[in-house]
């Protein structure tokens, strides 16, 4: 029972604070608290907003709306704005309190309605529910005599300070009377006006919250305001509208929305934020003339119209070359930007189909793309593979028979899953040194992996096919045996990718997804690259111990005894979200680490939660792990900057990030120890994570992962004075 009460309290607390943060496209706690405090500089205005938020959350929960959206403040931030508006205009009386409840309910209904319409067109609804609702109540309030107009006015905002005593009043008046540049004063008052507090104290609190929440959003707020101000000056517009009304914040909100929330922050998004300001200025002038007739305020309508119009245009583009829309909203311009940079760098060469090598063990690339022998013109994007010994010979003595060649009779594997669409069989193996030009391709198989995407393997041994046309084969299935049929003077595998199903079709340039090459005596991991001539390469075959240690199946629970600054037992459990994305959940901290496993690599994709938890360190320390053991092989990756980079250098990087990300993050994992390469029972992996500015290392973490008994048996973390050891509990 106590747990349920705590859960409910947390739900309402989250819903409350997120409602305030959502006004600025955020879910940051500190920003929410400072906006909440700013709204209470006039306690009546602040109280009206708070009542509307709580009532809307309660109504939404009773009506059974999506609890995640309620918790995130999506349904209630418009009601907050309605409550703040009504709190400015009317005195606190019993009829006014009833009006607030009605306003909350009506705003919720309008929000849900407009949300559905906006979703159909893939645009946000922003503050349009607030505008519709507040117009209704301001118009109706004129004929409801039980409602008493406030005499405080929109510029008198020191009641709360009076409640705090003479010292607080003096402080408030001192701050408000500071002689600061006009532009700064108007900027701060415009920020305060967003929560209907037209004073520099409220603006300063919100500016501080924005600076804590996002350096990019803070920069955009200044950029938007200055652009709007300069527009008014240049066109000799009514600058006093910025100084003595609530409409100046339209420029600020539009710049944040366009420059850093709906668009990935970039030079292009900043440019769009700049050119949106004149549009807002024109709309303010036009709507002022229309709505003024009915004595209705403009408020945030210009901002909403411009942003909705721009988003609608961008989502309906035919081709996306610039101005990338945010696909997965993280409610932070920095997080959105760094996530895109990280994904682009990590998966820039990734392909839709993962094509593997069609053999086991180490083979030599005897002829690569555009080879000197037969890989010319339409057939230039193909590979020939043979097996060689230490002296690079392809056969054992005497080398006069096909059976003397190392690759002859070895299994030929399916490079990826698909349907067998063509098999040619019946061609005899050639004698060594001769070639069957009449039946050029020899015995061959063609597999369809997708529309206009096929693979072909040729020179197969007669009668060795393990499948037939129409069969579905999985990646790695044995198809046949290596032979010497067709134009093949000695046994080898010819492998190519093509757009049509016929044997001998023109080739496509398409990379091999993963393979390991032996270069200068060392193993080198390659991903989505093209094997080169004379490279010794091998298919990545999972090592059972590594595979089982990183097998995080649905429902699996893992417990560790953790020693460091304190000793505790940590429990993890594996879940999947509604989109079937698997993640590890930490019961101790409520943290999530999303991951993927493609049978070649285990890698993490996202993290949410406590960045001092064991799960976060595991997310960093096992960021990308090859599931096969190769001694001293290194796997490299990049880390997400958000959360990993720290300190003043991270703050400076945030300001510059839309134009250049100069700080780099690096991850390297290396297999360092094994007890038995044939049947390992113990394997050690060492990894390092670093954040760097040029050659200067800003942060460095070192990890060891010891695998034993099919588990991650021991995990250690070292960073400066920090040392954490986690041991698996059976």
C-alpha positions as CSV (number, residue, x, y, z in Angstrom):
1,X,0.0,0.0,0.0
2,X,2.8,2.4,0.9
3,X,4.5,1.6,-2.4
4,X,1.3,2.5,-4.3
5,X,1.0,5.8,-2.5
6,X,4.6,6.7,-3.3
7,X,4.0,5.8,-7.0
8,X,0.9,8.0,-7.1
9,X,2.7,10.9,-5.5
10,X,5.6,10.6,-7.9
11,X,3.1,10.4,-10.8
12,X,1.4,13.7,-9.9
13,X,4.7,15.4,-9.0
14,X,6.2,14.4,-12.4
15,X,3.0,15.6,-14.2
16,X,3.2,18.9,-12.4
17,X,6.8,19.8,-13.0
18,X,6.8,18.5,-16.6
19,X,3.8,20.8,-17.3
20,X,5.9,23.8,-16.5
21,X,9.0,22.5,-18.4
22,X,6.9,21.7,-21.5
23,X,6.2,25.4,-22.1
24,X,9.9,25.5,-23.1
25,X,9.9,22.1,-24.9
26,X,11.7,20.5,-22.0
27,X,11.4,17.9,-19.3
28,X,14.3,19.3,-17.2
29,X,13.5,19.4,-13.5
30,X,15.5,22.5,-12.7
31,X,14.0,24.5,-15.5
32,X,10.5,23.4,-14.3
33,X,11.2,24.5,-10.7
34,X,12.5,27.9,-11.8
35,X,9.5,28.5,-14.2
36,X,7.2,27.4,-11.3
37,X,8.8,29.9,-8.9
38,X,8.8,32.6,-11.6
39,X,5.0,32.1,-12.1
40,X,4.5,32.8,-8.4
41,X,6.0,36.2,-8.3
42,X,2.4,37.2,-8.5
43,X,0.9,34.5,-6.2
44,X,-2.6,34.8,-7.5
45,X,-1.4,34.2,-11.1
46,X,0.8,31.4,-10.0
47,X,-1.9,29.8,-7.9
48,X,-4.4,29.9,-10.8
49,X,-1.9,28.2,-13.1
50,X,-1.1,25.5,-10.5
51,X,-4.8,24.8,-9.9
52,X,-5.4,24.3,-13.6
53,X,-2.4,22.0,-14.0
54,X,-3.5,19.7,-11.1
55,X,-7.1,19.7,-12.2
56,X,-6.2,18.8,-15.8
57,X,-3.9,16.0,-14.6
58,X,-6.7,14.6,-12.4
59,X,-9.3,14.9,-15.2
60,X,-7.0,13.2,-17.7
61,X,-6.3,10.4,-15.4
62,X,-10.0,9.9,-14.5
63,X,-10.9,9.8,-18.2
64,X,-8.2,7.2,-18.9
65,X,-5.8,9.0,-21.1
66,X,-2.3,7.8,-21.8
67,X,-0.5,8.0,-18.5
68,X,2.9,8.6,-20.1
69,X,1.6,11.7,-21.9
70,X,-0.1,12.8,-18.7
71,X,3.2,12.4,-16.8
72,X,5.1,14.2,-19.5
73,X,2.8,17.2,-19.2
74,X,1.6,17.0,-22.8
75,X,-2.1,17.3,-21.8
76,X,-1.6,20.0,-19.1
77,X,0.8,22.7,-20.2
78,X,-1.9,24.5,-22.2
79,X,-4.1,24.4,-19.1
80,X,-1.3,26.0,-17.2
81,X,-1.2,28.9,-19.6
82,X,-4.9,29.3,-19.4
83,X,-4.8,29.3,-15.6
84,X,-2.0,31.9,-15.6
85,X,-4.0,34.1,-18.0
86,X,-7.2,34.0,-16.0
87,X,-5.2,34.6,-12.8
88,X,-4.1,37.9,-14.3
89,X,-7.6,39.1,-15.2
90,X,-9.8,38.0,-12.4
91,X,-9.9,38.1,-8.6
92,X,-9.8,34.9,-6.5
93,X,-13.4,34.2,-5.6
94,X,-15.5,31.1,-5.4
95,X,-17.0,31.6,-8.9
96,X,-13.5,32.1,-10.2
97,X,-12.3,28.9,-8.6
98,X,-15.2,27.0,-10.3
99,X,-14.2,28.8,-13.6
100,X,-10.7,27.5,-13.3
101,X,-12.0,23.9,-13.0
102,X,-14.2,24.4,-16.0
103,X,-11.3,25.9,-17.9
104,X,-9.1,23.0,-17.0
105,X,-11.6,20.5,-18.3
106,X,-12.4,22.4,-21.5
107,X,-8.7,22.9,-22.3
108,X,-8.1,19.2,-21.9
109,X,-10.9,18.4,-24.3
110,X,-9.6,20.9,-26.8
111,X,-6.1,19.6,-26.4
112,X,-7.1,16.0,-27.1
113,X,-9.2,17.1,-30.1
114,X,-6.5,19.3,-31.6
115,X,-3.8,16.7,-30.8
116,X,-5.7,14.1,-32.9
117,X,-6.0,16.6,-35.8
118,X,-2.4,17.6,-35.6
119,X,-1.2,14.0,-35.5
120,X,-3.1,13.2,-38.8
121,X,-1.0,16.0,-40.5
122,X,2.2,15.1,-38.6
123,X,2.4,18.6,-37.0
124,X,2.5,19.7,-33.3
125,X,-0.5,21.4,-31.7
126,X,1.7,23.7,-29.5
127,X,-0.3,26.4,-27.7
128,X,-3.4,26.4,-29.9
129,X,-5.6,24.8,-27.2
130,X,-4.5,27.6,-24.9
131,X,-5.5,30.2,-27.4
132,X,-8.9,28.7,-28.2
133,X,-9.7,28.1,-24.5
134,X,-8.6,31.5,-23.2
135,X,-10.5,33.4,-25.9
136,X,-13.7,31.5,-24.9
137,X,-13.3,32.3,-21.2
138,X,-12.2,35.9,-21.7
139,X,-15.2,36.5,-24.0
140,X,-17.6,34.7,-21.7
141,X,-16.2,36.4,-18.6
142,X,-17.4,39.8,-19.9
143,X,-21.0,38.8,-19.4
144,X,-20.5,36.9,-16.1
145,X,-21.0,39.5,-13.3
146,X,-20.0,37.0,-10.6
147,X,-16.4,37.2,-11.9
148,X,-14.6,40.2,-10.6
149,X,-11.8,41.8,-12.7
150,X,-8.5,42.1,-10.9
151,X,-7.2,45.5,-10.0
152,X,-3.6,44.3,-9.8
153,X,-3.0,44.7,-13.5
154,X,-0.5,42.8,-15.5
155,X,2.5,44.9,-14.4
156,X,2.0,44.7,-10.6
157,X,3.8,41.5,-9.6
158,X,5.2,42.2,-6.1
159,X,2.4,40.7,-3.9
160,X,4.4,37.6,-3.2
161,X,7.4,39.6,-2.2
162,X,5.2,41.6,0.2
163,X,4.1,38.4,1.8
164,X,7.7,37.7,2.4
165,X,8.3,40.9,4.4
166,X,10.1,44.2,3.9
167,X,13.4,42.6,3.1
168,X,12.0,40.6,0.2
169,X,10.1,43.6,-1.1
170,X,13.3,45.7,-1.0
171,X,15.2,42.9,-2.8
172,X,12.5,42.7,-5.5
173,X,12.3,46.4,-6.0
174,X,16.1,46.7,-6.1
175,X,16.4,44.0,-8.8
176,X,13.6,45.5,-10.9
177,X,15.1,49.0,-10.6
178,X,18.5,47.8,-11.8
179,X,19.8,50.0,-14.6
180,X,20.6,47.4,-17.3
181,X,20.7,47.8,-21.1
182,X,17.3,48.2,-22.6
183,X,17.7,45.2,-24.8
184,X,18.6,43.0,-21.8
185,X,15.7,44.4,-19.8
186,X,13.2,43.8,-22.7
187,X,14.6,40.3,-23.3
188,X,14.2,39.3,-19.6
189,X,10.7,40.8,-19.4
190,X,9.7,38.9,-22.6
191,X,10.9,35.7,-21.0
192,X,8.9,36.5,-17.9
193,X,5.8,37.3,-20.0
194,X,5.7,33.7,-21.1
195,X,4.3,32.9,-17.6
196,X,2.5,36.3,-17.4
197,X,5.1,37.8,-15.1
198,X,6.3,41.0,-16.8
199,X,9.4,41.7,-14.8
200,X,13.1,41.1,-14.9
201,X,13.1,38.9,-11.8
202,X,10.8,36.3,-13.5
203,X,12.8,36.6,-16.7
204,X,16.1,36.1,-14.9
205,X,14.8,33.0,-13.2
206,X,13.6,31.5,-16.5
207,X,16.9,32.5,-18.3
208,X,18.8,30.7,-15.5
209,X,16.6,27.6,-15.9
210,X,17.1,27.7,-19.7
211,X,20.9,28.0,-19.3
212,X,20.9,25.0,-17.0
213,X,18.6,23.0,-19.2
214,X,20.2,23.8,-22.6
215,X,22.9,26.1,-23.8
216,X,21.5,25.8,-27.4
217,X,18.0,26.7,-26.3
218,X,19.4,29.7,-24.3
219,X,21.4,30.9,-27.4
220,X,18.3,30.5,-29.6
221,X,16.2,32.5,-27.2
222,X,18.6,35.4,-27.5
223,X,18.9,35.0,-31.3
224,X,15.1,34.9,-31.8
225,X,14.5,37.9,-29.6
226,X,17.2,40.0,-31.2
227,X,16.0,39.1,-34.7
228,X,12.5,40.1,-33.8
229,X,13.6,43.4,-32.2
230,X,15.8,44.3,-35.2
231,X,12.8,43.5,-37.5
232,X,10.7,46.0,-35.6
233,X,13.4,48.6,-35.7
234,X,14.2,48.1,-39.4
235,X,10.6,48.3,-40.6
236,X,9.8,51.1,-38.1
237,X,7.2,48.9,-36.4
238,X,5.8,49.4,-33.0
239,X,8.7,48.5,-30.8
240,X,6.6,49.3,-27.7
241,X,4.7,46.1,-28.5
242,X,7.9,44.3,-27.4
243,X,8.4,46.4,-24.4
244,X,4.9,46.7,-23.0
245,X,2.9,43.7,-24.1
246,X,3.1,39.9,-24.0
247,X,3.9,39.3,-27.7
248,X,7.7,39.6,-27.7
249,X,8.0,36.1,-26.4
250,X,6.7,34.8,-29.8
251,X,10.1,35.3,-31.3
252,X,11.8,33.5,-28.4
253,X,9.6,30.4,-28.4
254,X,9.7,30.2,-32.2
255,X,13.5,30.3,-32.3
256,X,13.8,27.5,-29.7
257,X,11.1,25.4,-31.4
258,X,12.5,25.7,-34.9
259,X,16.2,26.0,-34.2
260,X,16.6,23.3,-31.6
261,X,13.5,21.3,-30.9
262,X,11.8,20.1,-34.0
263,X,14.9,20.5,-36.1
264,X,18.3,19.1,-35.3
265,X,20.4,22.1,-34.3
266,X,22.6,23.2,-37.1
267,X,23.6,26.3,-39.2
268,X,20.5,25.6,-41.3
269,X,18.2,25.4,-38.3
270,X,19.6,28.7,-36.9
271,X,19.0,30.3,-40.2
272,X,15.4,29.1,-40.2
273,X,15.0,30.5,-36.7
274,X,16.2,33.9,-38.0
275,X,14.0,34.1,-41.0
276,X,10.9,33.0,-39.0
277,X,11.1,36.2,-36.9
278,X,10.0,38.6,-39.7
279,X,7.1,36.2,-40.5
280,X,6.1,36.4,-36.9
281,X,6.3,40.1,-36.9
282,X,4.1,40.4,-40.0
283,X,1.5,38.0,-38.4
284,X,1.6,40.0,-35.1
285,X,0.8,43.2,-37.1
286,X,-2.0,41.5,-39.1
287,X,-3.6,39.7,-36.2
288,X,-3.4,42.8,-34.0
289,X,-5.6,44.7,-36.4
290,X,-8.1,41.8,-36.7
291,X,-8.3,40.6,-33.1
292,X,-8.2,44.2,-31.7
293,X,-11.7,44.7,-33.0
294,X,-12.9,42.0,-30.6
295,X,-10.5,43.0,-27.8
296,X,-8.9,39.6,-27.9
297,X,-5.2,39.2,-27.1
298,X,-2.7,37.7,-29.6
299,X,-0.6,36.0,-27.0
300,X,1.3,33.0,-28.6
301,X,-0.8,32.6,-31.7
302,X,1.9,34.0,-34.2
303,X,4.5,31.6,-32.8
304,X,2.1,28.6,-33.1
305,X,1.1,29.5,-36.7
306,X,4.6,29.9,-38.0
307,X,6.0,26.8,-36.3
308,X,3.1,24.6,-37.3
309,X,3.3,25.8,-40.9
310,X,7.1,25.2,-41.1
311,X,6.9,21.8,-39.6
312,X,4.1,20.8,-42.0
313,X,6.2,21.9,-45.0
314,X,9.3,20.1,-43.8
315,X,7.7,16.8,-43.0
316,X,6.1,16.8,-46.5
317,X,9.4,17.3,-48.4
318,X,10.1,15.0,-51.3
319,X,13.8,14.8,-50.5
320,X,15.7,15.6,-47.3
321,X,19.2,17.0,-47.8
322,X,19.4,19.6,-45.1
323,X,17.3,20.6,-42.0
324,X,17.0,17.2,-40.4
325,X,13.8,16.7,-38.4
326,X,14.1,15.2,-34.9
327,X,12.9,11.6,-35.2
328,X,13.1,10.5,-31.6
329,X,12.5,13.5,-29.3
330,X,14.7,13.6,-26.2
331,X,13.4,17.1,-25.1
332,X,16.9,18.6,-25.3
333,X,18.5,20.2,-28.3
334,X,21.9,18.9,-27.2
335,X,20.7,15.4,-26.7
336,X,19.0,15.4,-30.1
337,X,22.1,16.8,-31.8
338,X,24.6,14.5,-30.1
339,X,22.4,11.5,-30.7
340,X,22.3,12.2,-34.5
341,X,26.1,12.8,-34.6
342,X,26.6,9.6,-32.7
343,X,24.3,7.5,-34.9
344,X,25.7,9.0,-38.1
345,X,29.3,8.1,-37.0
346,X,28.4,4.7,-35.7
347,X,26.2,3.5,-38.5
348,X,27.3,5.7,-41.5
349,X,28.4,2.6,-43.5
350,X,25.6,0.3,-42.3
351,X,23.5,-1.4,-45.0
352,X,20.0,-2.7,-45.0
353,X,21.1,-6.2,-45.9
354,X,23.9,-7.7,-43.9
355,X,26.0,-9.8,-46.3
356,X,28.4,-12.2,-44.7
357,X,31.3,-14.2,-46.2
358,X,30.2,-17.5,-47.8
359,X,32.7,-19.7,-46.0
360,X,34.1,-20.8,-42.7
361,X,37.7,-20.2,-41.6
362,X,40.4,-18.1,-43.2
363,X,40.5,-17.6,-46.9
364,X,42.6,-15.5,-49.3
365,X,41.1,-12.9,-51.7
366,X,42.7,-14.1,-54.9
367,X,40.8,-11.5,-57.0
368,X,38.9,-8.5,-55.7
369,X,36.8,-5.8,-57.3
370,X,38.1,-4.7,-60.7
371,X,40.6,-7.5,-60.7
372,X,43.2,-8.0,-63.4
373,X,41.9,-11.4,-64.6
374,X,38.1,-11.6,-65.1
375,X,36.5,-8.9,-62.8
376,X,36.0,-6.3,-65.5
377,X,33.2,-4.2,-66.9
378,X,29.8,-5.5,-65.8
379,X,31.4,-8.1,-63.5
380,X,34.0,-5.8,-61.9
381,X,32.3,-5.9,-58.4
382,X,33.0,-9.6,-57.5
383,X,35.4,-11.6,-55.3
384,X,37.3,-14.8,-55.8
385,X,38.3,-16.7,-52.7
386,X,40.8,-19.5,-52.1
387,X,42.5,-21.1,-49.1
388,X,46.3,-20.8,-48.7
389,X,48.9,-22.1,-46.4
390,X,51.7,-20.1,-44.5
391,X,53.6,-19.8,-47.8
392,X,50.6,-18.5,-49.7
393,X,50.3,-21.7,-51.7
394,X,46.8,-22.9,-52.5
395,X,47.6,-26.6,-52.6
396,X,49.6,-29.4,-51.0
397,X,52.0,-31.3,-53.2
398,X,51.9,-32.4,-55.9
399,X,49.1,-30.0,-56.7
400,X,48.0,-31.9,-59.8
401,X,44.5,-32.9,-58.6
402,X,41.6,-30.8,-57.4
403,X,41.8,-32.8,-54.1
404,X,45.2,-31.3,-53.5
405,X,43.7,-27.8,-53.2
406,X,42.9,-26.7,-49.7
407,X,39.5,-25.1,-50.5
408,X,38.2,-28.0,-52.6
409,X,35.2,-29.7,-51.0
410,X,34.9,-27.1,-48.3
411,X,31.3,-25.9,-47.4
412,X,29.8,-22.9,-49.2
413,X,27.5,-20.9,-47.0
414,X,24.5,-18.6,-47.5
415,X,25.8,-15.1,-47.2
416,X,22.3,-13.9,-45.9
417,X,18.8,-15.3,-45.6
418,X,16.7,-15.6,-48.7
419,X,15.0,-17.9,-51.2
420,X,17.0,-20.0,-53.7
421,X,15.8,-18.8,-57.2
422,X,18.3,-20.5,-59.5
423,X,20.6,-23.5,-59.4
424,X,22.8,-24.7,-62.2
425,X,24.3,-28.2,-61.7
426,X,25.9,-30.9,-63.8
427,X,29.1,-29.3,-64.9
428,X,32.1,-31.5,-64.2
429,X,35.2,-30.2,-62.3
430,X,38.1,-29.1,-64.6
431,X,41.5,-30.6,-64.5
432,X,44.0,-28.3,-62.9
433,X,45.2,-25.7,-65.3
434,X,42.3,-26.0,-67.8
435,X,39.1,-24.0,-67.9
436,X,35.6,-24.6,-69.3
437,X,34.9,-21.4,-71.1
438,X,31.8,-22.7,-72.8
439,X,30.1,-23.2,-69.4
440,X,31.7,-20.1,-67.9
441,X,30.0,-19.9,-64.5
442,X,30.1,-23.6,-63.9
443,X,27.7,-24.9,-61.2
444,X,26.1,-21.9,-59.5
445,X,23.4,-20.8,-57.1
446,X,21.5,-17.6,-56.9
447,X,19.7,-16.5,-53.7
448,X,17.1,-13.7,-53.5
449,X,17.6,-11.6,-50.4
450,X,15.2,-8.8,-51.3
451,X,13.6,-7.0,-54.3
452,X,16.3,-6.4,-56.9
453,X,19.0,-7.8,-54.6
454,X,20.5,-11.2,-55.2
455,X,23.8,-13.1,-54.5
456,X,25.5,-15.5,-56.8
457,X,28.1,-18.1,-55.9
458,X,29.8,-20.0,-58.7
459,X,32.3,-22.8,-59.5
460,X,30.6,-25.2,-57.1
461,X,31.3,-29.0,-57.1
462,X,28.9,-31.0,-59.2
463,X,26.1,-32.8,-57.2
464,X,27.0,-31.2,-53.9
465,X,24.0,-28.9,-53.5
466,X,22.2,-29.3,-50.2
467,X,19.1,-27.2,-51.3
468,X,16.9,-26.8,-54.3
469,X,15.1,-23.9,-56.0
470,X,12.3,-22.5,-53.9
471,X,14.0,-23.4,-50.6
472,X,14.4,-20.7,-47.9
473,X,17.9,-20.6,-46.5
474,X,19.1,-18.9,-43.4
475,X,22.4,-16.9,-43.1
476,X,25.2,-19.4,-42.6
477,X,23.3,-22.5,-43.9
478,X,25.5,-24.9,-45.9
479,X,24.5,-24.6,-49.6
480,X,27.0,-26.8,-51.4
481,X,30.8,-27.6,-51.6
482,X,33.6,-25.7,-53.3
483,X,34.5,-27.1,-56.7
484,X,36.3,-26.3,-59.9
485,X,33.6,-26.1,-62.5
486,X,33.3,-23.6,-65.3
487,X,36.0,-21.0,-66.1
488,X,38.1,-22.1,-63.1
489,X,41.7,-23.3,-63.6
490,X,41.9,-24.3,-60.0
491,X,39.3,-24.6,-57.1
492,X,37.9,-21.4,-55.8
493,X,34.7,-19.6,-54.9
494,X,33.4,-16.8,-57.1
495,X,31.0,-14.5,-55.1
496,X,29.0,-11.5,-56.4
497,X,25.9,-9.5,-55.7
498,X,23.5,-8.5,-58.4
499,X,20.1,-6.9,-59.1
500,X,18.6,-9.7,-61.2
501,X,18.1,-13.4,-60.6
502,X,19.9,-14.8,-63.7
503,X,23.3,-16.5,-63.4
504,X,26.0,-14.2,-64.7
505,X,24.1,-11.0,-64.2
506,X,25.9,-7.6,-63.9
507,X,27.4,-7.1,-60.5
508,X,26.5,-4.6,-57.7
509,X,29.0,-2.8,-55.5
510,X,27.9,-3.8,-52.0
511,X,30.0,-4.3,-48.8
512,X,30.6,-7.3,-46.6
513,X,28.9,-6.6,-43.3
514,X,31.6,-8.0,-40.9
515,X,34.8,-9.8,-41.3
516,X,38.3,-10.1,-39.7
517,X,41.5,-9.7,-41.6
518,X,45.0,-10.8,-40.7
519,X,47.2,-7.8,-41.3
520,X,50.9,-7.7,-40.3
521,X,50.4,-10.5,-37.9
522,X,47.4,-8.9,-36.1
523,X,43.7,-9.4,-36.4
524,X,41.8,-6.4,-37.6
525,X,38.0,-6.1,-37.5
526,X,36.2,-4.7,-40.5
527,X,32.6,-3.6,-40.8
528,X,30.8,-2.8,-44.0
529,X,33.9,-2.7,-46.1
530,X,35.2,-4.4,-49.3
531,X,37.8,-7.1,-48.9
532,X,41.0,-6.3,-50.9
533,X,43.1,-8.5,-53.0
534,X,45.5,-10.7,-51.2
535,X,43.9,-10.1,-47.8
536,X,43.5,-13.1,-45.5
537,X,40.0,-12.8,-44.2
538,X,37.7,-14.9,-42.1
539,X,34.0,-15.0,-41.2
540,X,33.1,-13.9,-37.6
541,X,31.8,-17.0,-35.9
542,X,30.5,-16.5,-32.4
543,X,32.5,-18.0,-29.5
544,X,30.0,-19.8,-27.2
545,X,31.3,-18.3,-24.0
546,X,31.2,-14.7,-25.3
547,X,27.8,-15.3,-27.0
548,X,26.2,-16.7,-23.8
549,X,27.7,-14.0,-21.6
550,X,26.1,-11.3,-23.7
551,X,22.9,-13.1,-24.3
552,X,20.4,-10.8,-22.7
553,X,17.1,-12.6,-23.4
554,X,13.7,-11.3,-22.4
555,X,13.0,-11.9,-18.7
556,X,16.7,-12.7,-17.8
557,X,17.7,-11.4,-14.4
558,X,21.3,-10.7,-13.3
559,X,22.6,-9.8,-9.8
560,X,25.9,-8.4,-8.8
561,X,27.7,-7.7,-5.6
562,X,29.1,-4.2,-6.1
563,X,31.9,-2.8,-4.0
564,X,33.2,0.8,-4.4
565,X,32.3,3.8,-2.4
566,X,29.7,1.5,-0.8
567,X,28.8,-2.2,-1.0
568,X,25.4,-3.2,-2.4
569,X,23.6,-5.8,-4.4
570,X,22.5,-4.6,-7.8
571,X,19.7,-6.4,-9.8
572,X,19.2,-6.1,-13.6
573,X,16.4,-7.5,-15.6
574,X,15.8,-7.6,-19.4
575,X,12.6,-6.2,-20.9
576,X,11.4,-5.0,-24.3
577,X,9.5,-1.8,-25.0
578,X,6.3,-1.4,-27.1
579,X,8.4,-1.1,-30.2
580,X,10.2,-4.4,-29.4
581,X,13.5,-2.7,-28.5
582,X,15.3,-4.8,-25.8
583,X,16.7,-3.0,-22.8
584,X,18.4,-3.9,-19.5
585,X,16.6,-2.3,-16.5
586,X,18.3,-1.6,-13.2
587,X,15.9,-2.2,-10.3
588,X,18.1,-0.2,-7.9
589,X,18.2,3.1,-9.9
590,X,15.4,2.8,-12.4
591,X,17.9,3.2,-15.3
592,X,17.5,1.7,-18.8
593,X,20.2,0.6,-21.2
594,X,19.0,-0.2,-24.7
595,X,21.0,-2.7,-26.7
596,X,21.1,-4.7,-29.9
597,X,22.5,-8.2,-30.7
598,X,22.9,-9.2,-34.4
599,X,24.8,-12.4,-33.7
600,X,28.1,-10.8,-34.6
601,X,28.1,-7.8,-32.2
602,X,26.5,-6.8,-29.0
603,X,26.2,-3.1,-28.8
604,X,24.3,-0.5,-26.8
605,X,22.1,2.1,-28.5
606,X,20.8,4.4,-25.7
607,X,20.8,5.0,-22.0
608,X,18.3,6.7,-19.7
609,X,18.7,7.2,-15.9
610,X,21.5,7.5,-13.3
611,X,24.9,8.1,-14.9
612,X,26.6,7.0,-11.7
613,X,25.0,3.6,-11.7
614,X,26.7,0.3,-12.5
615,X,24.4,-0.1,-15.5
616,X,25.7,3.2,-17.0
617,X,29.3,2.1,-16.6
618,X,28.4,-1.3,-18.2
619,X,26.7,0.7,-21.0
620,X,30.0,2.5,-21.6
621,X,32.4,-0.3,-20.8
622,X,30.6,-2.9,-23.1
623,X,29.5,-0.4,-25.7
624,X,30.4,-2.6,-28.6
625,X,31.6,-6.2,-28.1
626,X,32.5,-8.7,-30.9
627,X,30.9,-12.0,-30.0
628,X,33.9,-14.0,-31.3
629,X,37.3,-14.3,-29.8
630,X,40.4,-13.1,-31.8
631,X,43.5,-12.6,-29.7
632,X,44.3,-8.9,-29.1
633,X,41.7,-7.9,-31.7
634,X,40.4,-4.3,-31.1
635,X,36.8,-3.2,-31.7
636,X,36.5,0.6,-31.9
637,X,33.4,2.8,-31.6
638,X,32.3,6.3,-30.7
639,X,30.3,7.1,-27.5
640,X,27.4,9.5,-27.2
641,X,28.7,12.9,-26.0
642,X,25.7,13.6,-23.9
643,X,26.3,12.3,-20.4
644,X,29.8,11.2,-21.1
645,X,31.5,14.5,-21.7
646,X,31.7,16.6,-18.5
647,X,33.0,19.9,-17.1
648,X,33.5,23.4,-18.6
649,X,34.7,21.9,-21.9
650,X,31.3,20.2,-22.3
651,X,29.5,23.5,-21.7
652,X,31.7,25.3,-24.3
653,X,31.0,22.5,-26.7
654,X,27.3,22.8,-26.2
655,X,27.3,26.5,-27.3
656,X,29.3,25.6,-30.5
657,X,27.8,22.2,-31.2
658,X,25.3,23.3,-33.9
659,X,28.2,24.6,-36.0
660,X,31.0,22.1,-35.1
661,X,31.4,19.2,-32.7
662,X,35.1,19.4,-31.9
663,X,35.2,17.2,-28.9
664,X,35.6,13.5,-29.8
665,X,34.7,10.4,-27.9
666,X,36.4,7.1,-28.4
667,X,35.7,3.5,-27.3
668,X,38.1,0.6,-27.7
669,X,37.5,-3.0,-26.6
670,X,40.3,-5.6,-26.8
671,X,40.4,-9.3,-26.1
672,X,43.4,-9.7,-23.7
673,X,43.3,-13.2,-22.2
674,X,41.9,-16.7,-22.8
675,X,42.6,-20.0,-21.1
676,X,41.9,-22.3,-24.1
677,X,41.3,-21.0,-27.6
678,X,39.6,-24.2,-28.7
679,X,37.3,-24.5,-25.7
680,X,37.6,-21.4,-23.6
681,X,36.2,-21.4,-20.0
682,X,37.6,-17.9,-19.2
683,X,38.0,-14.8,-21.3
684,X,39.0,-11.3,-20.4
685,X,38.1,-8.2,-22.3
686,X,39.7,-4.8,-21.6
687,X,38.0,-1.6,-22.8
688,X,38.8,2.1,-22.6
689,X,36.5,5.1,-23.1
690,X,37.8,8.6,-23.6
691,X,36.6,12.1,-24.3
692,X,39.2,14.2,-26.1
693,X,39.7,17.8,-27.3
694,X,42.4,17.4,-30.0
695,X,45.1,15.4,-28.3
696,X,44.1,16.4,-24.8
697,X,42.2,13.8,-22.8
698,X,39.3,15.3,-20.8
699,X,37.9,12.1,-19.4
700,X,39.2,8.5,-19.4
701,X,37.6,5.3,-18.0
702,X,39.1,1.8,-18.0
703,X,37.1,-1.4,-17.7
704,X,37.7,-5.1,-17.5
705,X,35.1,-7.7,-18.2
706,X,35.9,-11.3,-17.1
707,X,33.7,-14.0,-18.7
708,X,33.3,-17.3,-17.0
709,X,30.6,-20.0,-16.5
710,X,28.6,-18.5,-19.5
711,X,28.3,-15.2,-17.6
712,X,29.9,-11.9,-17.1
713,X,31.6,-13.0,-13.9
714,X,33.4,-9.8,-13.0
715,X,33.3,-6.2,-14.1
716,X,35.6,-3.5,-12.9
717,X,35.6,0.3,-13.5
718,X,38.5,2.7,-12.9
719,X,38.4,6.5,-13.3
720,X,40.9,8.6,-11.4
721,X,40.0,7.9,-7.7
722,X,37.0,5.8,-8.6
723,X,37.2,2.1,-8.5
724,X,34.1,-0.2,-8.7
725,X,34.1,-4.0,-8.7
726,X,31.0,-6.0,-9.6
727,X,30.9,-9.8,-9.1
728,X,28.2,-12.0,-10.5
729,X,25.9,-13.6,-8.0
730,X,24.6,-17.1,-8.9
